[in-house]
Amino acid sequence: MWIINPADIAFGRNSSLNIPAPFSATTSTSIDFNNNNFWFKAMGTNDYSNLVGNPSSYKFSISNPSAIVNEGNLCLQPENNFTYPESSI
């Protein structure tokens, strides 16, 4: 599962996520999946039939990427990961 929003991502004080799979959050403008050179765009037209696999690259097409703020309770099962690109913090 993933969330993409170039205009910030905020998990408020009373928010919670209970996700049974790996989770990725990004403020990038596009995500590449499995290095297949298909860029899923946060804005614009996408070919959703290519939207398979795991995020492998993130593109930041804006000069000042937004922030990810976590004031809530994010919970994943022990075998899963929460990832975010360094540029989005």
Secondary structure as UniProt FT lines:
FT   STRAND          2..4
FT   TURN            6..7
FT   STRAND          9..11
FT   TURN            13..14
FT   STRAND          16..19
FT   STRAND          23..26
FT   STRAND          30..33
FT   TURN            34..35
FT   STRAND          39..41
FT   HELIX           48..50
FT   STRAND          55..59
FT   STRAND          68..70
FT   STRAND          73..76
FT   TURN            78..79
FT   STRAND          82..83
FT   HELIX           86..88
//
